[in-house]
């Protein structure tokens, strides 16, 4: 079973991406390095609540 999560930029806090996450890993927040269109650079994007 998977859950849909939203990823937000750690610099400007804009919500740019959505992805799927395993239900087993619900305790820890997902972090990925993605390109932010607002910052125009690669930044760490974290899962929002």
PDB file of N, CA, C, O and CB in Angstrom:
ATOM      1  N   UNK A   1       0.840  -1.177   0.000  1.00  0.00           N
ATOM      2  CA  UNK A   1       0.000   0.000   0.000  1.00  0.00           C
ATOM      3  C   UNK A   1       0.888   1.245   0.000  1.00  0.00           C
ATOM      4  O   UNK A   1       1.902   1.286   0.698  1.00  0.00           O
ATOM      5  CB  UNK A   1      -0.958  -0.004   1.219  1.00  0.00           C
ATOM      6  N   UNK A   2       0.509   2.257  -0.781  1.00  0.00           N
ATOM      7  CA  UNK A   2       1.306   3.471  -0.902  1.00  0.00           C
ATOM      8  C   UNK A   2       0.440   4.681  -0.586  1.00  0.00           C
ATOM      9  O   UNK A   2      -0.784   4.638  -0.712  1.00  0.00           O
ATOM     10  CB  UNK A   2       1.919   3.592  -2.316  1.00  0.00           C
ATOM     11  N   UNK A   3       1.093   5.755  -0.177  1.00  0.00           N
ATOM     12  CA  UNK A   3       0.402   6.991   0.191  1.00  0.00           C
ATOM     13  C   UNK A   3       0.963   8.145  -0.634  1.00  0.00           C
ATOM     14  O   UNK A   3       2.171   8.217  -0.859  1.00  0.00           O
ATOM     15  CB  UNK A   3       0.547   7.281   1.714  1.00  0.00           C
ATOM     16  N   UNK A   4       0.098   9.044  -1.082  1.00  0.00           N
ATOM     17  CA  UNK A   4       0.535  10.200  -1.853  1.00  0.00           C
ATOM     18  C   UNK A   4       1.012  11.288  -0.899  1.00  0.00           C
ATOM     19  O   UNK A   4       0.321  11.610   0.068  1.00  0.00           O
ATOM     20  CB  UNK A   4      -0.606  10.725  -2.764  1.00  0.00           C
ATOM     21  N   UNK A   5       2.201  11.865  -1.165  1.00  0.00           N
ATOM     22  CA  UNK A   5       2.764  12.927  -0.335  1.00  0.00           C
ATOM     23  C   UNK A   5       3.163  14.106  -1.217  1.00  0.00           C
ATOM     24  O   UNK A   5       3.431  13.937  -2.406  1.00  0.00           O
ATOM     25  CB  UNK A   5       3.983  12.411   0.474  1.00  0.00           C
ATOM     26  N   UNK A   6       3.201  15.300  -0.626  1.00  0.00           N
ATOM     27  CA  UNK A   6       3.594  16.524  -1.312  1.00  0.00           C
ATOM     28  C   UNK A   6       4.988  16.911  -0.829  1.00  0.00           C
ATOM     29  O   UNK A   6       5.274  16.837   0.366  1.00  0.00           O
ATOM     30  CB  UNK A   6       2.564  17.678  -1.057  1.00  0.00           C
ATOM     31  N   UNK A   7       5.862  17.327  -1.760  1.00  0.00           N
ATOM     32  CA  UNK A   7       7.218  17.758  -1.415  1.00  0.00           C
ATOM     33  C   UNK A   7       7.318  19.274  -1.545  1.00  0.00           C
ATOM     34  O   UNK A   7       6.866  19.853  -2.533  1.00  0.00           O
ATOM     35  CB  UNK A   7       8.271  17.060  -2.321  1.00  0.00           C
ATOM     36  N   UNK A   8       7.920  19.913  -0.532  1.00  0.00           N
ATOM     37  CA  UNK A   8       8.087  21.364  -0.528  1.00  0.00           C
ATOM     38  C   UNK A   8       9.574  21.703  -0.478  1.00  0.00           C
ATOM     39  O   UNK A   8      10.358  20.992   0.149  1.00  0.00           O
ATOM     40  CB  UNK A   8       7.336  22.007   0.671  1.00  0.00           C
ATOM     41  N   UNK A   9       9.954  22.785  -1.137  1.00  0.00           N
ATOM     42  CA  UNK A   9      11.338  23.249  -1.174  1.00  0.00           C
ATOM     43  C   UNK A   9      11.761  23.707   0.217  1.00  0.00           C
ATOM     44  O   UNK A   9      10.979  24.337   0.930  1.00  0.00           O
ATOM     45  CB  UNK A   9      11.509  24.396  -2.202  1.00  0.00           C
ATOM     46  N   UNK A  10      12.988  23.395   0.604  1.00  0.00           N
ATOM     47  CA  UNK A  10      13.475  23.789   1.929  1.00  0.00           C
ATOM     48  C   UNK A  10      13.911  25.252   1.958  1.00  0.00           C
ATOM     49  O   UNK A  10      14.047  25.821   3.041  1.00  0.00           O
ATOM     50  CB  UNK A  10      14.640  22.893   2.349  1.00  0.00           C
ATOM     51  N   UNK A  11      14.133  25.881   0.795  1.00  0.00           N
ATOM     52  CA  UNK A  11      14.557  27.280   0.739  1.00  0.00           C
ATOM     53  C   UNK A  11      13.367  28.246   0.688  1.00  0.00           C
ATOM     54  O   UNK A  11      13.263  29.149   1.517  1.00  0.00           O
ATOM     55  CB  UNK A  11      15.452  27.500  -0.473  1.00  0.00           C
ATOM     56  N   UNK A  12      12.474  28.053  -0.285  1.00  0.00           N
ATOM     57  CA  UNK A  12      11.377  29.000  -0.503  1.00  0.00           C
ATOM     58  C   UNK A  12      10.021  28.446  -0.061  1.00  0.00           C
ATOM     59  O   UNK A  12       9.027  29.171  -0.094  1.00  0.00           O
ATOM     60  CB  UNK A  12      11.313  29.383  -1.967  1.00  0.00           C
ATOM     61  N   UNK A  13       9.960  27.182   0.351  1.00  0.00           N
ATOM     62  CA  UNK A  13       8.752  26.516   0.866  1.00  0.00           C
ATOM     63  C   UNK A  13       7.630  26.408  -0.164  1.00  0.00           C
ATOM     64  O   UNK A  13       6.471  26.249   0.218  1.00  0.00           O
ATOM     65  CB  UNK A  13       8.241  27.259   2.075  1.00  0.00           C
ATOM     66  N   UNK A  14       7.941  26.488  -1.450  1.00  0.00           N
ATOM     67  CA  UNK A  14       6.905  26.279  -2.464  1.00  0.00           C
ATOM     68  C   UNK A  14       6.716  24.775  -2.665  1.00  0.00           C
ATOM     69  O   UNK A  14       7.681  24.012  -2.657  1.00  0.00           O
ATOM     70  CB  UNK A  14       7.283  26.982  -3.816  1.00  0.00           C
ATOM     71  N   UNK A  15       5.474  24.365  -2.844  1.00  0.00           N
ATOM     72  CA  UNK A  15       5.138  22.949  -2.995  1.00  0.00           C
ATOM     73  C   UNK A  15       5.156  22.599  -4.474  1.00  0.00           C
ATOM     74  O   UNK A  15       4.205  22.889  -5.200  1.00  0.00           O
ATOM     75  CB  UNK A  15       3.748  22.625  -2.365  1.00  0.00           C
ATOM     76  N   UNK A  16       6.245  21.972  -4.918  1.00  0.00           N
ATOM     77  CA  UNK A  16       6.487  21.752  -6.336  1.00  0.00           C
ATOM     78  C   UNK A  16       6.166  20.349  -6.815  1.00  0.00           C
ATOM     79  O   UNK A  16       5.747  20.179  -7.960  1.00  0.00           O
ATOM     80  CB  UNK A  16       7.897  22.053  -6.645  1.00  0.00           C
ATOM     81  N   UNK A  17       6.346  19.342  -5.982  1.00  0.00           N
ATOM     82  CA  UNK A  17       6.272  17.957  -6.428  1.00  0.00           C
ATOM     83  C   UNK A  17       5.323  17.140  -5.566  1.00  0.00           C
ATOM     84  O   UNK A  17       5.109  17.444  -4.392  1.00  0.00           O
ATOM     85  CB  UNK A  17       7.652  17.327  -6.417  1.00  0.00           C
ATOM     86  N   UNK A  18       4.758  16.100  -6.165  1.00  0.00           N
ATOM     87  CA  UNK A  18       4.007  15.087  -5.430  1.00  0.00           C
ATOM     88  C   UNK A  18       4.548  13.730  -5.840  1.00  0.00           C
ATOM     89  O   UNK A  18       4.929  13.531  -6.993  1.00  0.00           O
ATOM     90  CB  UNK A  18       2.464  15.193  -5.704  1.00  0.00           C
ATOM     91  N   UNK A  19       4.582  12.796  -4.896  1.00  0.00           N
ATOM     92  CA  UNK A  19       5.117  11.473  -5.148  1.00  0.00           C
ATOM     93  C   UNK A  19       4.398  10.475  -4.254  1.00  0.00           C
ATOM     94  O   UNK A  19       3.570  10.851  -3.425  1.00  0.00           O
ATOM     95  CB  UNK A  19       6.644  11.433  -4.909  1.00  0.00           C
ATOM     96  N   UNK A  20       4.721   9.204  -4.430  1.00  0.00           N
ATOM     97  CA  UNK A  20       4.125   8.144  -3.632  1.00  0.00           C
ATOM     98  C   UNK A  20       5.159   7.639  -2.619  1.00  0.00           C
ATOM     99  O   UNK A  20       6.365   7.655  -2.865  1.00  0.00           O
ATOM    100  CB  UNK A  20       3.619   6.983  -4.540  1.00  0.00           C
ATOM    101  N   UNK A  21       4.636   7.187  -1.461  1.00  0.00           N
ATOM    102  CA  UNK A  21       5.498   6.737  -0.374  1.00  0.00           C
ATOM    103  C   UNK A  21       4.929   5.451   0.211  1.00  0.00           C
ATOM    104  O   UNK A  21       3.710   5.295   0.287  1.00  0.00           O
ATOM    105  CB  UNK A  21       5.635   7.832   0.724  1.00  0.00           C
ATOM    106  N   UNK A  22       5.798   4.527   0.625  1.00  0.00           N
ATOM    107  CA  UNK A  22       5.350   3.289   1.257  1.00  0.00           C
ATOM    108  C   UNK A  22       4.708   3.587   2.599  1.00  0.00           C
ATOM    109  O   UNK A  22       5.160   4.478   3.318  1.00  0.00           O
ATOM    110  CB  UNK A  22       6.521   2.312   1.430  1.00  0.00           C
ATOM    111  N   UNK A  23       3.674   2.862   2.941  1.00  0.00           N
ATOM    112  CA  UNK A  23       2.977   3.046   4.214  1.00  0.00           C
ATOM    113  C   UNK A  23       3.854   2.606   5.376  1.00  0.00           C
ATOM    114  O   UNK A  23       3.681   3.096   6.492  1.00  0.00           O
ATOM    115  CB  UNK A  23       1.657   2.265   4.224  1.00  0.00           C
ATOM    116  N   UNK A  24       4.788   1.694   5.141  1.00  0.00           N
ATOM    117  CA  UNK A  24       5.672   1.192   6.194  1.00  0.00           C
ATOM    118  C   UNK A  24       6.529   2.318   6.762  1.00  0.00           C
ATOM    119  O   UNK A  24       6.823   2.310   7.957  1.00  0.00           O
ATOM    120  CB  UNK A  24       6.568   0.066   5.653  1.00  0.00           C
ATOM    121  N   UNK A  25       6.943   3.298   5.931  1.00  0.00           N
ATOM    122  CA  UNK A  25       7.856   4.363   6.349  1.00  0.00           C
ATOM    123  C   UNK A  25       7.125   5.633   6.772  1.00  0.00           C
ATOM    124  O   UNK A  25       7.610   6.728   6.487  1.00  0.00           O
ATOM    125  CB  UNK A  25       8.817   4.685   5.228  1.00  0.00           C
ATOM    126  N   UNK A  26       5.995   5.529   7.430  1.00  0.00           N
ATOM    127  CA  UNK A  26       5.211   6.709   7.788  1.00  0.00           C
ATOM    128  C   UNK A  26       5.856   7.547   8.890  1.00  0.00           C
ATOM    129  O   UNK A  26       5.557   8.737   8.996  1.00  0.00           O
ATOM    130  CB  UNK A  26       3.836   6.287   8.221  1.00  0.00           C
ATOM    131  N   UNK A  27       6.722   6.970   9.706  1.00  0.00           N
ATOM    132  CA  UNK A  27       7.297   7.690  10.841  1.00  0.00           C
ATOM    133  C   UNK A  27       8.313   8.741  10.407  1.00  0.00           C
ATOM    134  O   UNK A  27       8.400   9.802  11.026  1.00  0.00           O
ATOM    135  CB  UNK A  27       7.953   6.713  11.792  1.00  0.00           C
ATOM    136  N   UNK A  28       9.068   8.472   9.373  1.00  0.00           N
ATOM    137  CA  UNK A  28      10.110   9.412   8.943  1.00  0.00           C
ATOM    138  C   UNK A  28       9.661  10.179   7.705  1.00  0.00           C
ATOM    139  O   UNK A  28       8.960   9.635   6.852  1.00  0.00           O
ATOM    140  CB  UNK A  28      11.431   8.667   8.656  1.00  0.00           C
ATOM    141  N   UNK A  29      10.061  11.432   7.609  1.00  0.00           N
ATOM    142  CA  UNK A  29       9.683  12.270   6.471  1.00  0.00           C
ATOM    143  C   UNK A  29      10.631  12.036   5.303  1.00  0.00           C
ATOM    144  O   UNK A  29      11.832  11.832   5.483  1.00  0.00           O
ATOM    145  CB  UNK A  29       9.681  13.759   6.867  1.00  0.00           C
ATOM    146  N   UNK A  30      10.072  12.070   4.125  1.00  0.00           N
ATOM    147  CA  UNK A  30      10.817  11.834   2.900  1.00  0.00           C
ATOM    148  C   UNK A  30      11.585  13.096   2.506  1.00  0.00           C
ATOM    149  O   UNK A  30      11.050  14.201   2.600  1.00  0.00           O
ATOM    150  CB  UNK A  30       9.870  11.395   1.764  1.00  0.00           C
ATOM    151  N   UNK A  31      12.843  12.936   2.064  1.00  0.00           N
ATOM    152  CA  UNK A  31      13.662  14.052   1.580  1.00  0.00           C
ATOM    153  C   UNK A  31      14.287  13.650   0.256  1.00  0.00           C
ATOM    154  O   UNK A  31      14.842  12.559   0.126  1.00  0.00           O
ATOM    155  CB  UNK A  31      14.764  14.447   2.619  1.00  0.00           C
ATOM    156  N   UNK A  32      14.193  14.545  -0.734  1.00  0.00           N
ATOM    157  CA  UNK A  32      14.783  14.309  -2.046  1.00  0.00           C
ATOM    158  C   UNK A  32      15.411  15.596  -2.551  1.00  0.00           C
ATOM    159  O   UNK A  32      14.949  16.690  -2.225  1.00  0.00           O
ATOM    160  CB  UNK A  32      13.725  13.786  -3.048  1.00  0.00           C
ATOM    161  N   UNK A  33      16.461  15.464  -3.343  1.00  0.00           N
ATOM    162  CA  UNK A  33      17.060  16.634  -3.962  1.00  0.00           C
ATOM    163  C   UNK A  33      16.431  16.806  -5.336  1.00  0.00           C
ATOM    164  O   UNK A  33      16.613  15.966  -6.217  1.00  0.00           O
ATOM    165  CB  UNK A  33      18.615  16.498  -4.061  1.00  0.00           C
ATOM    166  N   UNK A  34      15.689  17.899  -5.520  1.00  0.00           N
ATOM    167  CA  UNK A  34      14.939  18.165  -6.746  1.00  0.00           C
ATOM    168  C   UNK A  34      15.210  19.582  -7.220  1.00  0.00           C
ATOM    169  O   UNK A  34      15.749  20.406  -6.481  1.00  0.00           O
ATOM    170  CB  UNK A  34      13.428  17.950  -6.525  1.00  0.00           C
ATOM    171  N   UNK A  35      14.827  19.858  -8.472  1.00  0.00           N
ATOM    172  CA  UNK A  35      14.971  21.196  -9.029  1.00  0.00           C
ATOM    173  C   UNK A  35      13.762  22.043  -8.649  1.00  0.00           C
ATOM    174  O   UNK A  35      12.621  21.618  -8.833  1.00  0.00           O
ATOM    175  CB  UNK A  35      15.135  21.139 -10.564  1.00  0.00           C
ATOM    176  N   UNK A  36      14.007  23.238  -8.119  1.00  0.00           N
ATOM    177  CA  UNK A  36      12.942  24.179  -7.757  1.00  0.00           C
ATOM    178  C   UNK A  36      12.861  25.252  -8.832  1.00  0.00           C
ATOM    179  O   UNK A  36      13.854  25.920  -9.122  1.00  0.00           O
ATOM    180  CB  UNK A  36      13.198  24.817  -6.347  1.00  0.00           C
ATOM    181  N   UNK A  37      11.687  25.420  -9.423  1.00  0.00           N
ATOM    182  CA  UNK A  37      11.502  26.417 -10.481  1.00  0.00           C
ATOM    183  C   UNK A  37      11.544  27.834  -9.933  1.00  0.00           C
ATOM    184  O   UNK A  37      11.938  28.759 -10.644  1.00  0.00           O
ATOM    185  CB  UNK A  37      10.182  26.184 -11.201  1.00  0.00           C
ATOM    186  N   UNK A  38      11.141  28.021  -8.671  1.00  0.00           N
ATOM    187  CA  UNK A  38      11.128  29.350  -8.060  1.00  0.00           C
ATOM    188  C   UNK A  38      12.549  29.791  -7.719  1.00  0.00           C
ATOM    189  O   UNK A  38      12.934  30.922  -8.017  1.00  0.00           O
ATOM    190  CB  UNK A  38      10.245  29.359  -6.792  1.00  0.00           C
ATOM    191  N   UNK A  39      13.328  28.913  -7.102  1.00  0.00           N
ATOM    192  CA  UNK A  39      14.717  29.223  -6.729  1.00  0.00           C
ATOM    193  C   UNK A  39      15.675  29.108  -7.916  1.00  0.00           C
ATOM    194  O   UNK A  39      16.764  29.681  -7.894  1.00  0.00           O
ATOM    195  CB  UNK A  39      15.178  28.293  -5.609  1.00  0.00           C
ATOM    196  N   UNK A  40      15.272  28.370  -8.945  1.00  0.00           N
ATOM    197  CA  UNK A  40      16.080  28.124 -10.141  1.00  0.00           C
ATOM    198  C   UNK A  40      17.380  27.391  -9.810  1.00  0.00           C
ATOM    199  O   UNK A  40      18.425  27.671 -10.397  1.00  0.00           O
ATOM    200  CB  UNK A  40      16.395  29.443 -10.839  1.00  0.00           C
ATOM    201  N   UNK A  41      17.305  26.442  -8.859  1.00  0.00           N
ATOM    202  CA  UNK A  41      18.455  25.647  -8.475  1.00  0.00           C
ATOM    203  C   UNK A  41      17.985  24.318  -7.882  1.00  0.00           C
ATOM    204  O   UNK A  41      16.802  24.145  -7.588  1.00  0.00           O
ATOM    205  CB  UNK A  41      19.339  26.417  -7.469  1.00  0.00           C
ATOM    206  N   UNK A  42      18.912  23.391  -7.712  1.00  0.00           N
ATOM    207  CA  UNK A  42      18.595  22.121  -7.067  1.00  0.00           C
ATOM    208  C   UNK A  42      18.658  22.310  -5.554  1.00  0.00           C
ATOM    209  O   UNK A  42      19.674  22.762  -5.025  1.00  0.00           O
ATOM    210  CB  UNK A  42      19.572  20.995  -7.530  1.00  0.00           C
ATOM    211  N   UNK A  43      17.587  21.970  -4.864  1.00  0.00           N
ATOM    212  CA  UNK A  43      17.517  22.086  -3.403  1.00  0.00           C
ATOM    213  C   UNK A  43      16.896  20.825  -2.835  1.00  0.00           C
ATOM    214  O   UNK A  43      16.341  20.006  -3.568  1.00  0.00           O
ATOM    215  CB  UNK A  43      16.702  23.338  -2.974  1.00  0.00           C
ATOM    216  N   UNK A  44      16.993  20.677  -1.526  1.00  0.00           N
ATOM    217  CA  UNK A  44      16.349  19.551  -0.841  1.00  0.00           C
ATOM    218  C   UNK A  44      14.875  19.862  -0.691  1.00  0.00           C
ATOM    219  O   UNK A  44      14.501  20.937  -0.223  1.00  0.00           O
ATOM    220  CB  UNK A  44      17.003  19.276   0.550  1.00  0.00           C
ATOM    221  N   UNK A  45      14.033  18.906  -1.094  1.00  0.00           N
ATOM    222  CA  UNK A  45      12.586  19.015  -0.944  1.00  0.00           C
ATOM    223  C   UNK A  45      12.151  18.010   0.121  1.00  0.00           C
ATOM    224  O   UNK A  45      12.524  16.838   0.070  1.00  0.00           O
ATOM    225  CB  UNK A  45      11.843  18.760  -2.311  1.00  0.00           C
ATOM    226  N   UNK A  46      11.361  18.478   1.085  1.00  0.00           N
ATOM    227  CA  UNK A  46      10.913  17.633   2.195  1.00  0.00           C
ATOM    228  C   UNK A  46       9.412  17.411   2.123  1.00  0.00           C
ATOM    229  O   UNK A  46       8.664  18.223   1.579  1.00  0.00           O
ATOM    230  CB  UNK A  46      11.291  18.263   3.547  1.00  0.00           C
ATOM    231  N   UNK A  47       9.004  16.305   2.678  1.00  0.00           N
ATOM    232  CA  UNK A  47       7.580  15.966   2.741  1.00  0.00           C
ATOM    233  C   UNK A  47       6.854  16.925   3.691  1.00  0.00           C
ATOM    234  O   UNK A  47       7.337  17.206   4.788  1.00  0.00           O
ATOM    235  CB  UNK A  47       7.386  14.492   3.203  1.00  0.00           C
ATOM    236  N   UNK A  48       5.700  17.419   3.262  1.00  0.00           N
ATOM    237  CA  UNK A  48       4.895  18.291   4.105  1.00  0.00           C
ATOM    238  C   UNK A  48       3.802  17.477   4.777  1.00  0.00           C
ATOM    239  O   UNK A  48       3.522  16.348   4.375  1.00  0.00           O
ATOM    240  CB  UNK A  48       4.287  19.448   3.283  1.00  0.00           C
ATOM    241  N   UNK A  49       3.189  18.052   5.796  1.00  0.00           N
ATOM    242  CA  UNK A  49       2.093  17.369   6.489  1.00  0.00           C
ATOM    243  C   UNK A  49       0.808  17.503   5.750  1.00  0.00           C
ATOM    244  O   UNK A  49      -0.217  16.986   6.195  1.00  0.00           O
ATOM    245  CB  UNK A  49       1.925  17.899   7.878  1.00  0.00           C
TER     246      UNK A  49
END
